[in-house]
Amino acid sequence: MYEWLKALHIIAVISWMAGLLYLPRLFVYHAAAEPGSAQSETFKVMERRLLKAIMGPAMGVTWVLGIVLAIQGHWFVAGWLHAKIALVVAMSVMHGLFGRWANDFAADRNRRSQKFYRIANEIPTVLMILIVILVVVKPF
C-alpha cells in the first residue's frame, strides 16, 4: 500500500508543480493586458480555474499523502525530511501569494510588472530542485 500512496503523492506533486509553474506565466501575460479587455477577462477565468480546480486540490492531496507517507515510513526522525517540510511550507506560501495575486488581477488591482512575475516564476523551480535533491539524496 505504501508504494501506491507514494505514486499518488508524486502524481499530486506533479499536478501542483505544473500549476505553480504555469500560473505566474499567466500573470506575466495578464500584466501586459489592458484591464477590462477581453484578453484580461480570459486570463481571469484561466487563473481562477487553475487555482481552484487543479492547484488547490493537488496541494491538499500532496500534503495529506506526504504526512501519511512520513508516518508510515517512520521518516519524522530524518533530518532531510525536516528540511523538506520547511521547503514545502515555502512552496505553500508561494501558492498563497499566487492566490492573492490572482485575486488582485480579478479585481483589476494588479500593480506589479511583467518582470516581477517572471522572477516570481523561478521561485517554485528553485524550491522543487532543492526538495527533489533532499528526497533522492537524503544528505542528512
C-alpha positions as CSV (number, residue, x, y, z in Angstrom):
1,M,0.0,0.0,0.0
2,Y,2.9,2.4,0.7
3,E,4.0,2.3,-2.9
4,W,0.5,3.2,-4.1
5,L,0.4,6.1,-1.7
6,K,3.8,7.2,-2.9
7,A,2.7,7.0,-6.5
8,L,-0.4,9.1,-5.8
9,H,1.7,11.6,-3.8
10,I,4.1,12.0,-6.8
11,I,1.1,12.5,-9.2
12,A,-0.3,15.2,-6.9
13,V,3.1,16.9,-6.6
14,I,3.5,16.9,-10.4
15,S,0.0,18.4,-10.8
16,W,0.7,21.1,-8.1
17,M,4.0,21.9,-9.7
18,A,2.5,22.3,-13.1
19,G,0.2,24.9,-11.7
20,L,2.9,26.6,-9.7
21,L,5.0,26.9,-12.9
22,Y,2.1,27.9,-15.2
23,L,0.2,30.4,-13.1
24,P,2.9,33.0,-12.8
25,R,3.5,32.7,-16.5
26,L,-0.2,33.6,-17.0
27,F,0.4,36.6,-14.7
28,V,3.3,37.7,-17.0
29,Y,0.9,37.9,-19.9
30,H,-2.0,39.2,-17.8
31,A,0.1,42.1,-16.6
32,A,0.5,43.2,-20.2
33,A,-3.2,43.0,-20.9
34,E,-5.4,46.1,-20.6
35,P,-7.7,45.8,-17.5
36,G,-11.2,45.1,-18.6
37,S,-10.2,43.9,-22.0
38,A,-11.4,40.5,-23.4
39,Q,-7.9,39.2,-23.0
40,S,-7.8,40.2,-19.4
41,E,-11.1,38.6,-18.7
42,T,-9.9,35.4,-20.3
43,F,-6.8,35.4,-18.1
44,K,-9.0,35.8,-15.0
45,V,-11.0,32.7,-15.9
46,M,-7.9,30.7,-16.6
47,E,-6.2,31.8,-13.4
48,R,-9.2,31.1,-11.2
49,R,-9.8,27.6,-12.7
50,L,-6.2,26.7,-12.4
51,L,-6.1,27.7,-8.8
52,K,-9.4,26.2,-7.7
53,A,-9.7,23.1,-9.9
54,I,-6.1,21.9,-10.1
55,M,-3.6,23.6,-7.8
56,G,-5.7,23.7,-4.6
57,P,-6.8,20.0,-4.7
58,A,-3.3,18.9,-5.8
59,M,-1.7,20.8,-2.9
60,G,-4.1,19.3,-0.4
61,V,-3.5,15.7,-1.7
62,T,0.3,16.4,-1.7
63,W,0.2,17.4,2.0
64,V,-2.1,14.7,3.2
65,L,-0.3,11.9,1.4
66,G,3.1,13.3,2.3
67,I,2.2,13.2,6.0
68,V,0.8,9.7,5.7
69,L,3.9,8.5,3.9
70,A,6.1,10.1,6.6
71,I,4.2,8.4,9.3
72,Q,4.1,5.0,7.6
73,G,7.8,5.2,6.7
74,H,8.9,6.5,10.1
75,W,10.6,9.4,8.4
76,F,9.9,12.0,11.1
77,V,13.3,11.4,12.7
78,A,15.2,12.1,9.5
79,G,16.8,15.5,9.2
80,W,16.3,15.7,5.4
81,L,12.5,15.4,6.0
82,H,12.5,18.4,8.3
83,A,14.3,20.4,5.6
84,K,11.9,19.1,3.0
85,I,8.9,20.1,5.1
86,A,10.3,23.6,5.5
87,L,10.7,23.9,1.7
88,V,7.2,22.5,1.1
89,V,5.9,25.2,3.6
90,A,7.7,27.8,1.5
91,M,6.1,26.3,-1.6
92,S,2.7,26.5,0.1
93,V,3.4,30.2,0.9
94,M,4.1,30.8,-2.8
95,H,0.8,29.1,-3.6
96,G,-0.9,31.5,-1.2
97,L,0.8,34.5,-2.7
98,F,-0.2,33.4,-6.2
99,G,-3.8,33.2,-5.0
100,R,-3.6,36.7,-3.6
101,W,-2.1,38.0,-6.9
102,A,-4.8,36.2,-8.9
103,N,-7.4,38.0,-6.7
104,D,-5.7,41.3,-7.4
105,F,-5.9,40.6,-11.1
106,A,-9.6,39.5,-10.7
107,A,-10.4,42.9,-9.2
108,D,-8.2,44.8,-11.7
109,R,-5.9,45.9,-8.9
110,N,-2.6,44.5,-10.2
111,R,0.3,46.9,-9.5
112,R,3.2,44.6,-10.4
113,S,5.2,44.4,-13.6
114,Q,5.8,41.5,-16.0
115,K,9.4,41.4,-14.7
116,F,8.2,40.8,-11.2
117,Y,6.1,37.8,-12.3
118,R,9.0,36.5,-14.4
119,I,11.2,36.5,-11.2
120,A,8.4,35.0,-9.1
121,N,8.0,32.2,-11.7
122,E,11.5,31.0,-10.8
123,I,11.0,30.5,-7.1
124,P,8.9,27.3,-7.3
125,T,11.6,25.9,-9.6
126,V,14.3,26.5,-7.1
127,L,12.3,25.1,-4.3
128,M,11.4,22.0,-6.4
129,I,15.1,21.3,-7.2
130,L,16.0,21.5,-3.5
131,I,13.1,19.3,-2.5
132,V,14.0,16.6,-5.1
133,I,17.6,16.6,-4.0
134,L,16.6,16.2,-0.4
135,V,14.2,13.3,-1.2
136,V,16.6,11.4,-3.5
137,V,20.0,12.0,-1.9
138,K,18.8,12.2,1.7
139,P,22.0,14.1,2.6
140,F,21.3,14.2,6.4
